[in-house]
Amino acid sequence: MRPILIGVVIVAVVIGLLALALRSEKKAVVEPHPYSSNLKISDLKMSAAQNFVGATVSYIDGNVTNTGDKTVIHAMVQVLFSDDMGQTAQRENVPLRVLQTTGPYPDTVDFNLSPLAPGQTKPFRLTFESLSTQWNHQYPDIQVTDVVTR
């Protein structure tokens, strides 16, 4: 009787440890910065290209307009890619970067190098090295979550 009881306790402990290790942590809901409502995203375009190692890189280009009264020096966005059932297939938190085309090729820079003044509109680019295979290939939802102003 004693070996059976010890075996049951060991199995229960192993199952408990596995359940604890495999449970998913709930993601904290990101509260948008109060100034984020002053950044308007428009004219979205998506594209993809192969990089030098043959992997596909996806881009989201668009325009961001500062409708507020402060200069933006940094911004983060949350990008939600959905699946065919409307559920989140992938969630990415990435910096919003200005697209500059003044050099030999287009490049992205942070707002601290190219601030977004009140009333100003600038092109931006978001870059994704890999996207979920469950993504429905529709435009994702983009929400500004964090803003630093001066």
ABEGO torsion letter per residue (X at the ends): XAAAAAAAAAAAAAAAAAAAAABBBBBBBBBBBAAAAABBBBGBBBBBBBBAAGBBBBBBBBBBBBABABBBABBBBBBBBBBAAGBBABBBBBBBBBBBAABABBBBBBAAABBBBBGBBBBBBBBBABBBAABAGBBBBBBBABBBBX
